[in-house]
Structure formats: C-alpha cells, structure tokens
Amino acid sequence: MEKMEFKTEVKQLLDLMIHSLYSHKEIFLRELISNASDAIDKARYESLTNNNILEGEKDWKIRITADNNAGTLTISDNGIGMTHDEVIQELGTIARSGTKEFINLLHDKAVKDNPELIGQFGVGFYSSFMVADRVTVITRKAGTGNNKGVKWESGGEGSFTVEEVEKDGKGTDVILRLREDEKMYLKEWEIRNVVKKYSDFIEHPVVMDVEREQESSIKKGEKVKVTEEETLNSGKAIWVKNKSDITETEYNEFYKHISHDFSDPAKIIHYKAEGTSEFVSLLYVPSVRPFDIFYKEYKIGPALYVKRVKIMDHCEELIQPYLRFVRGIVDSSDLPLNVSREILQNNRKVEVIKNSITKKVLDTLGELKKDEYEKYLKFYKEFGRVLKEGIHFDFSRRESIADLLLFESTKTEEGKFRTLYDYLSGMKEGQEDIYYITGSSRNEVMKSPYIEVFQDKGYEVLIMLDDIDDFIMSGFEYKGKKLKSAIKGDISLDKNEKTEKEKSGKKYKLLIELIKDHLKGEVKDVRLSGRLKDSACCLVADEGDMDPQMEKLMKAMGQSIPDRKRILEINPSHPLFEALNAIFEKEKKSVVLQKYADLLYDQALLLEGSKPKDPSAFTKAIADLMVENLKTGK
C-alpha cells in the first residue's frame, strides 16, 4: 500500500469542501453520475476499434447501491476504468489553473447556495467530501485481460492511499461512507429525486436494486419482499426528441450536465440540418462566463457524436474561436464512427457543419438582441469581449458580428449602450469616420484631452474599454465608414479649422521647430493639434501604430514591443504658446524655452497615463516655477 499526500491546493480544497458553505449538497451525486457516464462514453468509443474493451459485455450501465447497514452509497460503472498512474493523476492532483481562484471563492461567504462553482471549476469528484467522511474508489482499466485493479482511499484529511486489489469487472466503483447527518442520501426516494432532477437525460441507464412487496406466488394472501432492478432515468438522448416534446427544464438540466454549469443558459439552439450534410445540433449560449475562458487551457467546441456514439468531448473544428462560449452537442449521420482528429481537419462536411453552426448562433444572437434586449445585454456584458474577436478573425462575417456589438459613448449615460448602426444614424453631416477612444474606465475617458474638440463640436465618440479594442477595431469599416481612433493619427473635423491651423502653423513654425529639435530623442514629430480645445498638449500615435493601452498590456505579458516614438501635438489656441512665442521672439536660444519644452512633454506623458521621463526633474521644475511665480507675485 502506498500512502501519499495531496498537493497543498488540494488539501485546502478538501478542507473547505468538508466545512463548506454549500447547502445544495445533492450535486455530489450528479457529478459522480456524470463522471460515470463519461467513463462509459470513452469505453464505448474505444471499443469501436478495440473489441477487447468490451470484455464480453454489451450493455452499458451505471449502478447506484445504498447500504443502510454500512452507511455507504456506491456509484458504479462498467466504463473505461483507470490504471494505477491514472488514479494518482486524476484523484490526487488538480491540474486546473483555476484551483486557487476556486479556493478564494469558497473562503468568501458570498458563495453560499451557489453550487455552480463546483462544476465551473472542474472539481466535481471532490464534492463527495461534502457528504462523506471517507471515499473509496476501486477501479480496473478495461481491456487489460486480468483482474488486477486499484484501490484509492481518503478521508479528506490531506492524504490518500493507493493499493493493488482484485476486481472482476472493468470500470469504477466510487464508495462514499456518508456522515450521520447526510444519510438521507441512502433513502430510495431521495436518490430517485436527485437522479430525476439532474440526470434523467443521461444516455446510459442509471439503475438501482429496489425492494418491493408483492403477493406471494406460494401462499395466497401473504406479502413477500422481492428485489428488482429499476432504471431511474429516461435514458433517451434529448437531442433526438422533437422540440415540442422537450420541456425547458429538460433542456436546462441537459445543459448543466454537459457544461458543469449550474446556472440556466441564456439561449437554447436546437435544430436539425438536412441536405448536403445531415446532423442534429443542440447548442447553448451560457448566461455566465466561465472563469477560464481567456486561458489557453479552456476547451472549446461542442461534443461530437456520430450516430449517437460520442467521438470526442470538445470538437474545436466545429466552432469559431470567437464563439467558444457556446456549449452543446452535434450528432452527425455522415461522419465515420472511427473518425480521427486528422480526418476532421480535412473533411469538407465538418466545414459545412461549422458554417451552419456559426450562422445559426449569430442569427440567434441577433434575434435575442432584437426581441429580448435586456437578456441580450446581460449576455453581452459576459461575452462581448469574446464575440468582438470575430471582427478580426472572421472577415466574411465582420459586419454581421459588428451589428451585435454594443458600446457606451460620449452621448450615452453610464450603463447605456449604442450600436454602430445607432452611431451612423446620428452622424454629423459630412462626417466621414466613426470615432472611438480606448481607455480603462469611462470616467478616465470622459476627462481625456483627446476628445475635447469632439465634445465641443458635438461629435459622438464610442467608448471602448476592453484591452483588445484598438487591435480589433483599427482599420475596420462598417457600412463604408472607417473606424478611427481619437488618440491616433491627425484629426480635422471641419475645413475652417484646417484653415486656422495653417495660419497658426505659419505663426508658430520656428517655435515648433525649436521644440522638435530639443525633443528629437523623445518624439517622432511636433505638430499643431486638431483634437485639443482646453489642454495645452498631448501625445498621439501614428495611424497604424499600436494603441498605448495595448502596448502596456503586451509589455505586462512579457512581449517585446518595438520602440515607436509618438507625436507631440500642441494646442495653438492655448495662451501658453502665445507666451512661449513671445519669449522665443526675444531670445531664440532661451534656456527657459528648453525647460518648458521638457515640461510639455512630461505633461503629455501624464495625460496619457504614463510617468514623466524623469519624475524627480519634473517635480523640481514644477517647484522652481512655483517659487518664481510667488516671488514675482504672478
């Protein structure tokens, strides 16, 4: 027998599970039945190419056994089973990157009565410790040709044991020794209720031996007790039923089964495609964003079935990456049962299914936005950042995806949203571009000097707060109008302003040249601004350059970013430049002008959210100016 310690995070997790705040403890049974169903699906699939997996059995089954005398509840399956190493890997560690986040949430009392966290963080097996003071797993890998199994056991106190045992049949038995106050789960009616509530749609039979009284066939008038095996679930694959025969509750519970999410979905998409490629699709748009949707480890794609045989849990080839939040199943009649990932990647029918799913999901989201806006708004707040990736990655559907996007703007109240179509409807006469500004908060953006002239002239600017927005939107055109960043490139909103800039350009030409020469190591250029109204200066990037916010994000991720100098724009109508020009005309090589040029650059850095190039020199220069002004009484 081997005795091993759980990894530190698992110790914490088990302790919190045992003393958890959850009151929906019944979910442990749903998780164990789901695990058993997955094990059978794997064995069933492998048996297509390896008949030894069957070991002479043809009927797949999940059995629940309640032993009142021993106080144990056993969930057994005749699925794929596990080897010694797999047992240690699967039950002794948690490889998910979200374990720490889950532990932090369990510490928070706000998670009370919030069972969806169990499934969301992939720790379903460990929910057993909410009701059991000891968990024993006896398992044997299918197709090994011997009776050597593995026994795993733990009391949830930081360690577990593993030893070799004899096991006749393939598959896995999970034996829970229930705590005294949890023995209600040994009652037949309680087991029936939980199975009906959560697992009625499981394709494989969930059975239990039930004791019943019936008339004796030997002595008339006497009752005798007999034990019979009963199936507790309906067992019919939900997606092959007619939509009219499926209740909303059934749809929702199937979603929770395949997604391990305990919240109801935002939208259900169930349809059958016929023609070039025949398949049935049951897809769900979730209402809550998974914590790991932006992690590389996040598994995307619906489960793929071929003629009701599960081929894989997540078929990436069937879904666009920007729709990776969609969960569900696809059952095809056209693909071979032993289909491999290599075949999928080169199969035209898979592309047909993918295009069909993409269109159906986008159309459904469009209908949701039109008919149930408040519901769509909740969805968008959860998944809008993911959806907008399609603007970049799915060129042929860019405009359809853009129609689904929502934005706050300088003309909306906080929390209210506009579409790109709404923006077009309110554009100024002669306006050529759709303007947007990126930032980290609405409050920051609304105070930004970059939108001063837009506010002054009544031009609407879309507010984009996601870190990928500039990367996605830069260069995008919507209905012939190009999206243009308010913090990049040159801005000129009317012809009169252009004429005024030309006049000011002549007036301040030599002063601008002096500032440009002094800051030549820091900036690419110095020019007059068409975007400033009250502020003296700002820094802008060239049209094709990376947004400063995206630059900071990439650097924080450890990415090397090319050093690109930005352009210093100055406001010719600001009184500061009239004063500086007066000094310049008196003394063209004034040291004071050089100090002011440095201060202008540092001020521009601060306005974009960066640090001055030399904070100590900047603060000293400010202090010197304050002293000088106080002495002169100005």
C-alpha positions as MATLAB code, in Angstrom:
seq = 'MEKMEFKTEVKQLLDLMIHSLYSHKEIFLRELISNASDAIDKARYESLTNNNILEGEKDWKIRITADNNAGTLTISDNGIGMTHDEVIQELGTIARSGTKEFINLLHDKAVKDNPELIGQFGVGFYSSFMVADRVTVITRKAGTGNNKGVKWESGGEGSFTVEEVEKDGKGTDVILRLREDEKMYLKEWEIRNVVKKYSDFIEHPVVMDVEREQESSIKKGEKVKVTEEETLNSGKAIWVKNKSDITETEYNEFYKHISHDFSDPAKIIHYKAEGTSEFVSLLYVPSVRPFDIFYKEYKIGPALYVKRVKIMDHCEELIQPYLRFVRGIVDSSDLPLNVSREILQNNRKVEVIKNSITKKVLDTLGELKKDEYEKYLKFYKEFGRVLKEGIHFDFSRRESIADLLLFESTKTEEGKFRTLYDYLSGMKEGQEDIYYITGSSRNEVMKSPYIEVFQDKGYEVLIMLDDIDDFIMSGFEYKGKKLKSAIKGDISLDKNEKTEKEKSGKKYKLLIELIKDHLKGEVKDVRLSGRLKDSACCLVADEGDMDPQMEKLMKAMGQSIPDRKRILEINPSHPLFEALNAIFEKEKKSVVLQKYADLLYDQALLLEGSKPKDPSAFTKAIADLMVENLKTGK';
ca = [
       0.000    0.000    0.000;
       1.252    3.477   -0.903;
       0.387    6.464    1.264;
       0.637    9.843   -0.454;
      -0.001   13.465    0.404;
      -2.357   15.619   -1.599;
      -0.819   18.680   -3.161;
      -1.166   21.772   -0.970;
      -4.009   23.269   -3.011;
      -5.996   20.022   -2.860;
      -5.586   19.892    0.939;
      -7.089   23.362    1.184;
      -9.846   22.434   -1.221;
     -10.837   19.288    0.681;
     -10.872   21.137    3.986;
     -13.132   23.792    2.526;
     -15.363   21.206    0.870;
     -15.839   19.324    4.133;
     -16.619   22.525    6.019;
     -18.113   24.288    3.029;
     -20.864   26.854    2.952;
     -22.872   24.980    0.326;
     -26.381   23.843    1.148;
     -27.009   22.208   -2.274;
     -25.033   19.121   -1.309;
     -27.083   16.857   -3.576;
     -24.922   17.949   -6.504;
     -22.289   15.374   -5.459;
     -24.474   12.603   -6.907;
     -24.962   14.421  -10.184;
     -21.202   14.899  -10.550;
     -20.434   11.237   -9.863;
     -23.116   10.060  -12.317;
     -21.718   12.444  -14.956;
     -18.213   11.083  -14.380;
     -19.525    7.528  -14.737;
     -21.319    8.457  -17.961;
     -18.105    9.969  -19.363;
     -16.193    6.794  -18.486;
     -18.732    4.686  -20.378;
     -18.595    7.031  -23.374;
     -14.812    6.614  -23.543;
     -15.041    2.822  -23.347;
     -17.801    2.743  -25.928;
     -15.738    4.811  -28.348;
     -12.524    2.841  -27.851;
     -14.429   -0.414  -28.352;
     -15.151    0.620  -31.931;
     -11.528   -0.133  -32.825;
     -10.602   -2.446  -29.923;
     -13.137   -5.166  -29.166;
     -11.180   -6.234  -26.054;
     -12.556   -3.169  -24.280;
     -15.991   -4.814  -24.129;
     -14.730   -7.884  -22.230;
     -17.806   -9.765  -23.398;
     -20.272   -7.124  -22.128;
     -22.643   -5.321  -24.439;
     -24.836   -3.381  -22.020;
     -23.503   -0.142  -20.541;
     -24.824    0.672  -17.102;
     -24.431    2.993  -14.090;
     -25.470    1.366  -10.835;
     -26.340    3.052   -7.537;
     -26.191    0.896   -4.407;
     -27.352    2.096   -0.997;
     -26.209    0.031    2.015;
     -28.094    1.202    5.091;
     -26.225   -1.154    7.438;
     -22.777    0.032    6.348;
     -23.934    3.609    5.760;
     -22.396    3.647    2.266;
     -23.557    4.848   -1.118;
     -21.821    3.328   -4.163;
     -21.876    4.631   -7.728;
     -20.531    2.012  -10.169;
     -19.957    1.985  -13.899;
     -18.633   -0.544  -16.423;
     -16.750    2.091  -18.370;
     -13.111    2.617  -19.223;
     -11.668    2.455  -15.669;
      -8.226    3.708  -14.586;
      -4.692    2.417  -14.180;
      -2.551    2.924  -11.070;
      -0.885    6.042  -12.537;
      -4.166    7.461  -13.812;
      -5.720    7.107  -10.365;
      -2.911    9.136   -8.788;
      -3.043   11.730  -11.550;
      -6.832   12.090  -11.638;
      -7.679   11.807   -7.935;
      -4.522   13.015   -6.214;
      -3.990   16.250   -8.076;
      -5.956   19.019   -9.674;
      -4.315   20.252  -12.832;
      -6.762   23.061  -13.464;
      -5.271   26.545  -13.287;
      -8.374   27.864  -11.551;
      -7.971   25.937   -8.302;
      -6.624   28.921   -6.402;
      -9.472   31.126   -7.618;
     -11.957   28.466   -6.549;
     -10.427   28.247   -3.078;
     -10.579   32.023   -2.736;
     -14.251   31.985   -3.686;
     -15.005   29.247   -1.162;
     -13.484   31.430    1.539;
     -15.942   34.155    0.556;
     -19.267   33.796    2.352;
     -20.977   35.280   -0.711;
     -20.803   31.852   -2.381;
     -23.433   30.385   -0.084;
     -26.070   28.484   -2.061;
     -24.031   28.928   -5.232;
     -23.384   25.345   -6.394;
     -22.461   26.284   -9.953;
     -18.933   26.962   -8.715;
     -18.394   23.222   -8.221;
     -18.845   22.480  -11.904;
     -17.369   25.730  -13.151;
     -14.015   24.927  -11.593;
     -13.914   21.237  -12.547;
     -13.712   19.789   -9.032;
     -16.857   17.648   -9.146;
     -15.337   14.462   -7.706;
     -14.193   16.310   -4.591;
     -17.782   17.396   -3.854;
     -18.161   13.843   -2.474;
     -16.447   15.049    0.699;
     -19.356   17.376    1.410;
     -21.417   14.335    2.435;
     -18.838   11.599    3.108;
     -16.133   11.247    5.753;
     -14.363    8.596    3.657;
     -14.288    7.996   -0.091;
     -13.051    4.750   -1.646;
     -12.512    4.250   -5.371;
     -11.989    0.740   -6.777;
     -11.221    0.700  -10.476;
      -9.842   -1.518  -13.246;
      -8.858   -0.453  -16.730;
     -10.967   -2.044  -19.477;
      -9.260   -4.468  -21.847;
      -6.282   -5.329  -19.611;
      -7.028   -9.056  -19.671;
      -6.559   -9.589  -15.920;
      -8.347   -8.861  -12.640;
      -5.767   -6.500  -11.215;
      -7.451   -3.317  -10.069;
      -6.509   -0.288   -7.983;
      -7.992    0.921   -4.728;
      -7.785    4.615   -3.826;
      -8.992    5.796   -0.431;
      -9.044    9.043    1.510;
     -10.733   10.589    4.497;
     -10.166   14.059    3.071;
      -7.601   14.958    5.702;
      -4.626   15.681    3.487;
      -3.523   12.199    2.393;
      -4.697    9.187    0.416;
      -3.667    5.565   -0.028;
      -3.327    3.523   -3.203;
      -3.017   -0.260   -3.347;
      -3.496   -3.107   -5.773;
      -6.704   -5.163   -5.382;
      -8.642   -7.827   -7.247;
     -11.583   -6.560   -9.299;
     -13.614   -8.857  -11.519;
     -15.274   -6.414  -13.855;
     -13.940   -3.388  -15.706;
     -14.896    0.130  -14.701;
     -15.047    2.066  -11.452;
     -16.847    1.886   -8.100;
     -16.978    5.067   -6.005;
     -17.948    4.200   -2.421;
     -18.984    7.013   -0.096;
     -19.181    6.455    3.666;
     -21.808    9.020    4.495;
     -21.738   11.189    7.579;
     -24.540   10.619   10.081;
     -26.323   13.851    9.148;
     -26.145   13.035    5.402;
     -27.688    9.550    5.460;
     -30.841   10.837    3.793;
     -28.985   10.068    0.537;
     -29.404    6.367    1.311;
     -33.172    6.733    1.019;
     -34.685    5.459   -2.223;
     -36.958    8.471   -2.690;
     -34.071   10.928   -2.225;
     -31.897    9.099   -4.756;
     -34.788    8.991   -7.226;
     -35.417   12.726   -6.809;
     -31.781   13.691   -7.383;
     -31.407   11.427  -10.439;
     -34.675   12.712  -11.927;
     -33.695   16.318  -11.249;
     -30.163   16.238  -12.638;
     -29.527   13.053  -14.635;
     -32.766   11.960  -16.278;
     -31.267   12.648  -19.729;
     -28.102   10.583  -19.213;
     -27.972    8.281  -22.237;
     -26.879    5.227  -20.247;
     -29.251    3.518  -17.764;
     -28.878    4.637  -14.160;
     -30.136    1.599  -12.230;
     -30.756    0.664   -8.610;
     -31.955   -2.507   -6.897;
     -35.300   -1.712   -5.288;
     -37.080   -3.804   -2.667;
     -40.833   -4.174   -3.168;
     -43.645   -6.078   -1.524;
     -45.819   -8.296   -3.701;
     -48.293  -11.125   -3.425;
     -46.685  -14.472   -2.678;
     -46.991  -16.959   -5.519;
     -46.810  -19.767   -2.961;
     -49.113  -18.640   -0.164;
     -52.145  -16.619   -1.164;
     -52.854  -13.579    0.968;
     -49.261  -13.228    2.122;
     -46.853  -10.484    1.094;
     -43.231  -11.203    0.267;
     -40.325   -8.854   -0.342;
     -38.540   -9.067   -3.689;
     -35.630   -7.110   -5.063;
     -35.775   -5.867   -8.628;
     -33.501   -3.707  -10.723;
     -35.155   -0.468  -11.780;
     -33.949    2.164  -14.216;
     -34.208    5.627  -12.654;
     -33.676    7.786  -15.730;
     -35.492    8.026  -19.069;
     -32.217    7.461  -20.948;
     -33.282    8.821  -24.333;
     -30.814   11.229  -25.936;
     -32.570   14.570  -25.621;
     -31.374   15.907  -28.963;
     -33.167   13.192  -30.985;
     -36.540   14.111  -29.479;
     -38.924   16.566  -31.115;
     -38.534   20.063  -29.711;
     -42.218   20.116  -28.802;
     -41.674   17.077  -26.553;
     -38.877   18.668  -24.521;
     -39.610   20.938  -21.596;
     -37.486   23.955  -20.733;
     -36.465   22.203  -17.522;
     -35.202   19.190  -19.502;
     -33.238   21.450  -21.818;
     -31.713   23.306  -18.884;
     -30.740   20.158  -16.983;
     -29.058   18.685  -20.059;
     -27.083   21.900  -20.415;
     -25.945   21.626  -16.807;
     -24.927   18.031  -17.413;
     -22.688   18.771  -20.405;
     -21.330   22.120  -19.232;
     -20.971   21.516  -15.474;
     -22.583   24.927  -15.035;
     -25.466   25.126  -12.576;
     -26.976   28.346  -13.912;
     -29.588   28.189  -16.676;
     -28.419   29.056  -20.210;
     -29.289   32.379  -21.822;
     -30.449   30.736  -25.059;
     -31.142   27.250  -26.434;
     -30.491   26.418  -30.112;
     -31.894   23.056  -31.225;
     -32.168   22.269  -34.917;
     -31.781   19.525  -37.495;
     -29.908   20.141  -40.731;
     -30.691   18.152  -43.858;
     -29.304   18.247  -47.374;
     -25.585   18.402  -48.133;
     -24.762   17.285  -44.604;
     -27.217   15.765  -42.142;
     -26.760   16.445  -38.453;
     -28.637   17.375  -35.301;
     -27.323   20.207  -33.165;
     -28.297   21.142  -29.619;
     -26.349   24.228  -28.606;
     -26.493   26.551  -25.635;
     -25.464   30.152  -25.104;
     -24.465   30.379  -21.416;
     -25.626   33.173  -19.149;
     -22.457   33.185  -17.016;
     -18.905   33.479  -18.333;
     -16.577   30.615  -17.320;
     -13.666   31.890  -15.225;
     -11.089   30.359  -17.585;
     -12.476   31.389  -20.981;
      -9.384   33.503  -21.714;
      -6.927   30.766  -20.613;
      -5.119   28.576  -23.126;
      -6.357   25.513  -21.221;
     -10.013   26.379  -21.938;
     -11.546   23.608  -24.059;
     -13.737   24.818  -26.886;
     -16.241   23.193  -29.180;
     -19.396   21.076  -28.777;
     -19.253   17.362  -28.039;
     -19.239   15.396  -31.295;
     -21.463   12.330  -31.672;
     -21.714   10.106  -34.717;
     -24.984    8.157  -34.792;
     -25.350    8.784  -31.005;
     -21.848    7.491  -30.206;
     -19.715   10.134  -28.531;
     -16.499   10.638  -30.511;
     -14.970   13.496  -28.531;
     -15.923   15.860  -25.712;
     -14.770   19.060  -27.383;
     -14.545   19.303  -31.173;
     -12.675   22.537  -31.890;
     -13.148   22.075  -35.630;
     -16.903   22.694  -35.301;
     -16.828   26.162  -33.753;
     -15.303   29.557  -34.448;
     -12.888   30.649  -31.673;
     -14.896   33.829  -31.053;
     -17.955   31.623  -30.303;
     -16.030   29.415  -27.862;
     -18.537   30.192  -25.111;
     -21.146   28.038  -26.940;
     -21.726   24.636  -25.365;
     -23.681   21.659  -26.655;
     -23.563   18.607  -28.888;
     -23.534   17.841  -32.602;
     -24.673   14.406  -33.803;
     -23.712   13.675  -37.405;
     -25.020   10.907  -39.668;
     -22.341   11.434  -42.312;
     -19.032   11.028  -40.492;
     -17.399    7.598  -39.938;
     -17.669    6.134  -36.437;
     -13.908    5.844  -36.067;
     -13.328    9.424  -37.182;
      -9.988   10.871  -36.044;
      -8.967   14.477  -35.495;
      -6.827   14.325  -38.650;
      -9.859   13.262  -40.706;
     -11.939   16.033  -39.148;
      -9.403   18.694  -40.079;
      -9.610   17.712  -43.734;
     -13.299   16.872  -44.019;
     -15.492   19.159  -46.100;
     -18.610   18.072  -44.217;
     -17.102   19.353  -40.989;
     -16.671   22.764  -42.615;
     -20.320   22.666  -43.713;
     -21.409   21.917  -40.127;
     -19.144   24.666  -38.780;
     -20.570   27.270  -41.168;
     -24.115   26.188  -40.339;
     -23.480   26.455  -36.588;
     -21.800   29.851  -36.944;
     -24.700   31.288  -38.934;
     -27.266   29.817  -36.565;
     -25.554   31.184  -33.445;
     -25.093   34.674  -34.931;
     -28.709   34.730  -36.168;
     -29.915   33.630  -32.730;
     -27.902   36.346  -31.002;
     -29.337   38.870  -33.448;
     -32.883   37.737  -32.600;
     -32.099   37.877  -28.882;
     -30.810   41.444  -29.258;
     -33.906   42.476  -31.197;
     -36.597   40.689  -29.190;
     -35.147   40.378  -25.666;
     -32.752   43.287  -25.335;
     -32.350   43.160  -21.554;
     -31.469   39.471  -21.741;
     -29.053   40.176  -24.583;
     -27.463   42.985  -22.585;
     -26.718   40.570  -19.743;
     -25.208   38.135  -22.239;
     -23.128   40.874  -23.848;
     -21.680   42.047  -20.550;
     -20.444   38.493  -20.005;
     -19.272   37.590  -23.521;
     -18.999   40.793  -25.572;
     -15.212   40.839  -25.319;
     -15.069   37.305  -26.776;
     -17.630   37.966  -29.507;
     -15.834   41.035  -30.868;
     -12.758   38.898  -31.633;
     -14.741   37.785  -34.684;
     -14.221   41.229  -36.276;
     -10.554   40.311  -36.610;
     -10.737   36.553  -37.183;
     -13.839   36.077  -39.367;
     -13.510   38.508  -42.266;
     -16.544   37.270  -44.196;
     -18.895   37.885  -41.258;
     -17.335   41.079  -39.881;
     -20.372   43.263  -40.457;
     -22.815   40.675  -39.063;
     -20.712   40.441  -35.905;
     -20.379   44.231  -35.732;
     -24.193   44.505  -35.703;
     -24.156   42.560  -32.421;
     -21.680   44.820  -30.630;
     -22.707   47.365  -28.000;
     -20.809   50.459  -26.902;
     -21.119   53.275  -24.430;
     -20.379   56.645  -25.995;
     -19.863   60.301  -25.134;
     -23.586   60.775  -25.847;
     -24.913   57.999  -23.593;
     -25.411   57.850  -19.873;
     -23.208   55.460  -17.958;
     -24.505   51.901  -18.379;
     -26.452   52.743  -21.567;
     -25.310   51.405  -24.915;
     -25.329   52.237  -28.608;
     -24.823   50.087  -31.693;
     -22.713   51.035  -34.699;
     -25.964   51.435  -36.644;
     -27.236   53.868  -33.985;
     -23.979   55.804  -34.363;
     -24.400   56.085  -38.140;
     -27.933   57.390  -37.678;
     -26.642   60.249  -35.518;
     -23.558   61.228  -37.540;
     -22.911   64.857  -38.381;
     -23.467   65.998  -41.943;
     -20.262   65.466  -43.891;
     -18.718   63.237  -41.184;
     -16.534   60.638  -42.870;
     -15.384   58.430  -39.978;
     -16.726   56.662  -36.889;
     -14.649   57.887  -33.954;
     -13.753   55.845  -30.894;
     -11.487   56.170  -27.878;
      -9.929   53.402  -25.778;
      -9.301   53.562  -22.053;
      -9.551   51.696  -18.781;
     -12.693   53.408  -17.441;
     -15.494   55.670  -18.630;
     -14.561   58.297  -16.061;
     -10.983   58.425  -17.376;
     -12.132   58.662  -20.986;
     -14.668   61.425  -20.369;
     -11.923   63.593  -18.835;
      -9.454   62.830  -21.614;
      -7.983   65.775  -23.575;
      -8.191   63.640  -26.725;
     -11.941   64.186  -27.064;
     -12.074   67.906  -26.219;
     -12.755   69.072  -29.767;
     -15.258   66.237  -30.342;
     -17.214   67.338  -27.274;
     -17.020   70.982  -28.296;
     -18.381   70.325  -31.785;
     -20.954   67.698  -30.758;
     -19.312   64.703  -32.437;
     -20.101   61.340  -30.850;
     -17.153   59.177  -29.764;
     -17.623   55.489  -28.940;
     -16.035   54.460  -25.622;
     -14.142   51.169  -25.772;
     -12.807   49.747  -22.524;
     -11.627   46.232  -23.434;
      -7.887   45.740  -23.756;
      -8.192   44.286  -27.276;
     -10.458   47.007  -28.706;
      -7.900   49.003  -30.669;
      -6.348   45.827  -32.079;
      -9.797   44.658  -33.228;
     -11.236   47.957  -34.456;
      -8.230   49.640  -36.048;
      -8.820   49.739  -39.798;
     -12.291   48.177  -39.608;
     -15.003   49.623  -41.856;
     -18.705   49.463  -41.070;
     -21.113   50.165  -43.924;
     -18.416   52.150  -45.741;
     -17.391   54.222  -42.715;
     -13.929   53.646  -41.276;
     -13.473   53.417  -37.513;
     -10.860   55.946  -36.433;
      -9.175   56.252  -33.045;
      -9.418   59.643  -31.339;
      -5.947   59.133  -29.877;
      -4.123   58.221  -33.104;
      -3.387   59.969  -36.356;
      -4.303   63.543  -37.320;
      -7.777   64.882  -36.578;
      -9.509   67.558  -38.615;
     -13.246   67.929  -38.123;
     -14.007   70.877  -40.418;
     -12.472   72.981  -43.186;
     -12.492   76.248  -41.223;
     -10.426   74.605  -38.511;
      -7.969   73.417  -41.137;
      -7.514   76.994  -42.341;
      -6.928   78.219  -38.791;
      -4.315   75.504  -38.266;
      -2.489   76.637  -41.389;
      -2.383   80.243  -40.087;
      -1.157   79.114  -36.665;
       1.376   76.848  -38.343;
       2.998   79.824  -40.013;
       2.911   81.874  -36.807;
       4.493   79.183  -34.601;
       6.630   77.481  -37.233;
      10.020   78.424  -35.746;
       8.896   77.753  -32.149;
       7.650   74.291  -33.191;
      10.985   73.623  -34.898;
      12.821   74.546  -31.677;
      10.641   72.221  -29.552;
      11.007   69.440  -32.119;
      14.789   69.798  -32.169;
      15.000   69.791  -28.360;
      12.818   66.668  -28.050;
      14.167   64.817  -31.093;
      15.266   61.877  -28.946;
      11.810   61.540  -27.367;
       9.215   62.226  -30.074;
       8.806   61.478  -33.770;
       7.359   64.891  -34.580;
       5.807   68.039  -33.105;
       2.704   69.453  -34.797;
      -0.383   71.555  -34.197;
      -3.403   69.649  -32.896;
      -6.912   69.462  -34.271;
      -8.236   67.468  -31.284;
      -7.397   69.794  -28.341;
      -9.648   72.573  -27.059;
      -8.592   73.347  -23.472;
      -5.446   71.290  -22.868;
      -2.036   72.561  -23.967;
      -0.658   69.368  -25.478;
      -0.972   65.601  -25.882;
       0.901   62.637  -27.321;
      -0.584   60.703  -30.238;
       0.454   57.624  -32.175;
       0.581   57.387  -35.943;
      -2.485   55.909  -37.629;
      -1.043   52.390  -37.926;
       0.810   52.299  -34.618;
      -0.187   50.296  -31.561;
      -2.540   51.854  -29.052;
      -0.683   52.861  -25.813;
      -3.101   50.734  -23.746;
      -2.406   47.670  -25.906;
       1.326   48.419  -25.649;
       1.151   48.327  -21.850;
      -0.848   45.078  -21.954;
       1.683   43.392  -24.249;
       4.597   44.527  -22.088;
       2.832   43.238  -18.954;
       2.530   39.852  -20.713;
       6.288   39.831  -21.317;
       6.027   40.564  -25.046;
       8.796   42.587  -26.689;
       7.344   45.720  -28.291;
       9.219   47.786  -30.906;
      10.141   51.199  -29.517;
       7.993   53.630  -31.500;
       8.149   57.316  -30.751;
       4.895   59.228  -30.685;
       3.933   62.667  -31.943;
       3.623   65.672  -29.611;
       0.579   67.742  -30.550;
       0.270   71.296  -29.235;
      -2.853   73.410  -28.978;
      -2.256   76.682  -30.932;
      -5.221   78.397  -29.226;
      -3.828   77.826  -25.730;
      -2.441   81.058  -24.155;
       0.702   79.171  -23.134;
       2.001   79.155  -26.704;
       1.398   82.860  -27.206;
       3.545   83.428  -24.113;
       6.226   80.954  -25.241;
       6.318   82.531  -28.681;
       6.874   85.951  -27.119;
       9.904   84.565  -25.206;
      11.137   82.902  -28.391;
      10.946   86.140  -30.416;
      13.029   87.913  -27.752;
      15.620   85.176  -27.237;
      15.585   82.251  -29.670;
      18.020   80.160  -27.623;
      16.441   80.764  -24.232;
      17.131   78.064  -21.613;
      13.633   78.723  -20.243;
      12.124   77.570  -23.547;
      14.003   74.275  -23.296;
      12.691   73.723  -19.734;
       9.158   74.439  -20.910;
       9.567   72.004  -23.801;
      10.550   69.270  -21.308;
       7.577   70.172  -19.098;
       5.215   69.992  -22.078;
       6.445   66.508  -22.939;
       6.154   65.306  -19.337;
       2.665   66.795  -19.096;
       1.656   64.920  -22.258;
       3.016   61.684  -20.767;
       0.922   62.201  -17.633;
      -2.218   62.863  -19.680;
      -1.888   59.521  -21.476;
      -1.365   57.699  -18.166;
       2.417   57.293  -18.312;
       5.145   58.519  -15.975;
       7.300   61.582  -16.772;
      10.621   60.553  -18.303;
      12.409   61.883  -15.177;
       9.892   62.270  -12.294;
      12.384   63.956   -9.951;
      13.429   66.506  -12.596;
       9.758   67.100  -13.425;
       8.779   67.808   -9.810;
      11.833   70.051   -9.341;
      10.910   72.083  -12.437;
       7.337   72.499  -11.163;
       8.629   73.599   -7.760;
      11.040   76.118   -9.367;
       8.198   77.623  -11.403;
       6.026   77.906   -8.300;
       8.814   79.708   -6.406;
       9.465   82.024   -9.329;
       5.788   82.929   -9.681;
       5.405   83.519   -5.946;
       8.426   85.838   -5.938;
       7.116   87.877   -8.841;
       3.586   87.827   -7.413;
       2.087   86.469  -10.625;
];
